Amino acid sequence: MVLFKSKQNKKFFSLAIPIFLELTLVNVVGNIDTIMLGHFSDEAVGAVGGITQALNIQNVLFGFISLGTGILIAQYVGAKNDRKIKEVIATSLFLNFLFSFLLALGYMIFWKQIFTFMKLPKELIEIGKYYFLLVSSFCAFQALTLTAGAILKSYGKPKLMLFINVGVNLLNILGNGMFLFGWMGFPILGTLGVGISTIFSRALGCIFAIYFVKKHCHFQFSKKYFQPFPYKTIKNLLAIGIPTAGENLAWNVGQLLILAMINGLGTNYIAARTYLMLITMFIMIFSLSLGHATAIQIGQLVGAKKWNQAYLRGFTSLKLSFSLALITSGIVFLLRVPIMTIFTQNEEILKISYQVFPYFILLESGRVFNVVIINALHASGDILPPMVIGIIFVFLVAVPFSYLFGIKLAWGLVGVWIANAMDEWIRGFVVLYRWKSQKWKTKSFIS
């Protein structure tokens, strides 16, 4: 109960709880397609699951501007600089819209090459290609919503994105039901219908997110934020975003390489991994919510030059996240049978999946070090070291050991989970050492 006594800790939980609920809903809307497709066909799950890994790259690219936006706004809020806050909002929305247009163009031109690189079986490509083309072509909705969410959370208003995601989830569930199971007499369109439902719900979510930014942040689009052109703001956004994107992109490319290995094992392994990754994301939400709340508070504390409070907040959040990771992964292990039977009744997929569950605890307890401490380092302005550390360990530990354990030694998904746990634990101790060194105190973007 001591954690709730101070003003800072009360504020911390007032941020963390809505962010936790929002991330839960974001995860649901991101995976509701997979959950509902599981009742449609396991082949459709494998197709959309593999495709989603490729689409996750767009979230990395949009996320690097959104992350930079959140960090800069949090530091300017701490420094009480309203003019710079508005400039960051305008610049970040413009940049992510531009990136989304270029990325959508790339997806439409190179979609065949992407599927070839992923080694997705031909039968799964035929099932999922129209879903991919539809969702990727309208990725601007996702880009602007992510940016608006970062703005609202750094402003201390995380509940607004929670409300948006409730609506997006309900619409997506309704749309999926219409096109997968013929609710209300709609035609059954399979993965294409799921794509239509996803885009429609995201479009409405984007509209409301922009509206809330204008209303609650007292922001109006204006040429004055680009006169003179905000070169320094763009430089700072990119200085945060490019290394962070490199770090996240390395992880996603690493996961794509691992997925390509798994794809060679057959459709059952692809479907099993898809279900297991969905469950993994739900476990990670506890750590992510505390990590995001930590980043907001540390950014504001760094902007106000309250260095010692920022340092201690990082450790408080890490202790909480580690405890929650152990508890949640332990519960998931105990409930593995009822959880998996929600998704599928395929005996082979269930057998493959059950073997992995004991390793959830090992992987997720190690992951919290990276989720929390890297968020803390980013919020302080210490960007390059986490990127270098992340790239090195993904390609020296996670990928090669996944191949060694999973393919060469024929441990399958168990080997992949062990290799990823090795990566998370080793990397986690390295970034923890960086935080304890306190070298991040010299990296603030506020002069």
Salt bridges, closest charged atoms under 4 A:
GLU22 OE1 - LYS153 NZ 3.50
ASP82 OD1 - LYS86 NZ 2.81
GLU87 OE1 - ARG83 NH1 3.34
GLU87 OE2 - LYS84 NZ 3.03
GLU126 OE1 - LYS129 NZ 3.49
GLU247 OE1 - HIS378 NE2 3.26
GLU364 OE2 - ARG367 NH2 2.96
ASP382 OD2 - ARG434 NE 2.80
ASP423 OD2 - ARG427 NH2 2.94
GLU424 OE2 - ARG367 NH1 3.37
GLU424 OE1 - ARG427 NH2 3.46
